[in-house]
Every structure is written in C-alpha cells, then in structure tokens.
Amino acid sequence: MLRRASLGRRLLFAAIGFIAVALVLAAVLIGFVLHRFVQGQIDQRLDTQIVFLSSMLRVDPAGLLTLAGNADGPPFERIRRGWYWQMAGPNNVLRSASLDGADISDAARALPDEPPPPLKKGRKKDLEDRADRSSRPRPADGTGPGEEYLHYRIKQTVVAGSHVTIIVSAPRAAVWGPLREAMTTLALSLALLGGALILAVMLQVRLGLRPLDRLRRAVADVRNGTIHRVPAEQPAEIEPLVSELNGLLQQNDDNLERARRHVANLAHGLKTPLATLGLAISANGGRDPASLHPLVMQMERRIRHHLGRARTAALNGPVRARTVVAPRVQDLGDVLGKIHGDKAITFVIDVPPALTVACEAQDLDEMLGNLLENAFKWARNKVSITATTDGQRMVALAISDDGPGLLPEQMVQVQRPGERLDETAPGFGFGLSITSELAELYGGNLALRSASPNGLCVTLTIPIAAPSDV
C-alpha cells in the first residue's frame, strides 16, 4: 500500500510524523526544564526560610530552643496549607503557627541518617559556623498532617553545642500548580505551532509537486499531438527525467522511421518478383509450377528477412547480439569466389580471428554480403577486407576492390534506395541502402571513398561486443 501511495501523501504523512515526534520531545524537554526551574524556586524559598530560622534560633541556659522574634511570616502563617516549619532540639520542639500543633518530624526519617559533623576543640562560635556551612539542606517528599503531599527541605545544625534539626515544607501543589499552568499554555502553543507547520508542509508539498503535474500535462499533450517534445525548461531535479523522456520520444520517432523504411524496402523488394510472377502466370496460365517456385522463394526470403529485423529491433537485439566476424567473412568469400570463378579474383582477409561484433549474424551476413557482392561484381583482380578499431568500441570493416570505382556524385546516388548506375547489371538497387540502414540500426554507419590507386573502398562501422558479453 505504501508503494502505491501518492508522493504528496508520503511527504505529508512523513512530515506530520516528524513534526509530532519533534513537538512531543520538545514538550517533554521543556516540561523537564520548567519543573527544574519551579522546583528550584521553591527550594530557594525554603532554604531562605531555613537561613532566616537559623539566624533567629537561640538556646537558653536551660538548653531549650527559643526564637528571637516572629518567624511566621507569609505564607507560613496559613494554617494547614502545607507551608510549615519545625525545629527539633534535644529538649524541645518549635513549630510554625500553620502546623496548629501537629508534627512533621517524620520527614526527617525519610532521609538516611546523616548527623552533623562533631564539634572539635576550638572556639565555639567558629566551630558552629563551620558545622553550619558543611551541613546543606537536603530534599525529601512525603505527606503532611492533613495527608497532603509536601516537599521538605531538612537541615541539621549545631547551635550552642546542641544538635538541631530544621524542617521546612511546601505543598507539592506549589510546584505542580504553576507547572500545570505553564504546560497548558505550552501545549496550546505547541499545538498551534504544529498546525502552522503542517499547513506550511501542505503548501510546500503542493508547490513542490506542481512541476510533476505540469510534466503530466506536457506528456498528455505529446500523446495528443499538440506538441512533439516535453519542454526542456524544468526544475533541476526533473530536468534529467525530461531529458531521458525526450530521448525516448526521439528514439521512438527513429524507430518509426526505420519501420517505414522497412515497409518501403519490403514493398520495393516484392514489387519486381510479384510483377514477374504475374507475367509468368499470365503467360502459361499457371501450368508450369516449377517456373514460379524461384519467385515465390525469393519473396518468402525477403519477407522473413524483414520480419527478422523487426523482431531484432523489438527485442533490443543489437545490445545482446554477438557474432564472430572472421568466419562469416571467410564463408561469404568462398561462396562469391565460386560464383565469380571466371574472374579468378584474389580475396585478401585481414580480420582478427577473435574479433566479435555486437550484431546479429543474419544482419552481419546481409551487410557484408551486399558489400562483398558489389566488390566481387566490379573487381578486376583483387578484393580485400580489413578490420581496424577506433579505440571507442567500434570497428571499421573496409572492403576494397580494384574496379572502375565511382565519382563523388555517384557515391551519393548509389546510397539512395532503388538507385542504380547500370540498369543492365542484375539487382534492384537496394543493397547499399539496406546495408546503411542496418548499420545505423546498430549505431554504426556506411561510408564510401575512392580506393588507391583505383577502385572503390566501402567502410562499414559497427560496434564491438562488450568484454562482459564475450
């Protein structure tokens, strides 16, 4: 299902998921920071109260704890609100008015025992100050007299040689209340921020995918025939795709043109045998089937040839085909040498035995057969074929003869379909045209030039088979 989902939905869902995770993590982190901040403020307030109580604490001659003033300032004057203080000495306990006679000494047992440092010999005042500085307030959590949740700060100190435990508390609501209000505001802000980000992502996805919609419409216009190519002015990310698409369209146009030429060549190739067949049938009324058989076989060969080329193009055969050149050249030379045995032509082959080209064997025979047949037809004494490579995975097969040769304007004329210089010679004038077309089908070409010292040299260029194909 995910593979079939639209790009817009994929991007939108991925962005929403990322935004949701990011906002949740941000809320957790900010909540932790806010909790630390609020808790720190409460602890600082309680520690200030401990310092205030320590400064007012006195021990009378009887060893009882007393205060040199009123320590029940706001909010410690509110009865049973969670803001309490209590000081416990060896002989008595002092409590805030907010406790209303209750006791919170159980909070001291919430922490491991940690007695204040023992007093050593020395001046009493200096030792007490040193002990007071070394004993820091410690936190604790528990329940108060009214079963409310409290947060404590506890300090153990020494006053006038007496160990005193100072306990100060604040309601947990003093922490959670402001934190809840802050987190509510934060959650609302993060929700609004998330909504804004999602809207921005939706707009971004819409704008980002708009070129794809324009590309779809352009392809539809190409299919409808309104335009011939997709406009090349595209965003940088889509431009390579458009380039490949236009290349595909150009390749389809080339294939269509080749198909049209195949049909034209087939029509021209069948026209003469059909006309001859019609004349033969009219002449003898079809009473001599043996005389018609060669014409029928000739048409069948031409039909099979063009169907085979169409099949090769459809299966992308030029990419996968492999044919060793030397044996095909030798076989063709042997056959043509026998056909033209009266001329005693010398056939010279300069082709590496292992040379392999990316070409179907039938098409290679078609191309070399047409070229060698023309060379043997017009040669006086010698025909040669030489293979050279250009270093770019192409091989040039140069077929030379010592015949009369051609003028430059004649070289152009003989490559046109159906064009012949000598109407008395056998043939239909399609050999060079078909060879050139086949060479182009495989990414090569056909070139004609004068041979030295006389005659004609026809160069067929076709690709070499890749090493991985060998």
KAZISUL-V969617 format. One record per helix or strand of 2 or more residues. SS is the DSSP state (h for helix, s for strand). FROM is the first residue (numbers start at 1). LEN is the number of residues. Records with the same first field share a line. If there is no record, write none. Layout:
SS->FROM-LEN  FROM-LEN
//
This chain:
h->7-50  97-3  105-6  124-11  173-52  236-49  289-26  317-4  325-15  341-3  361-18  408-7  431-11  467-3
s->57-3  65-3  84-5  93-3  138-6  149-11  162-10  323-2  346-5  356-2  382-8  394-8  445-6  456-9
//
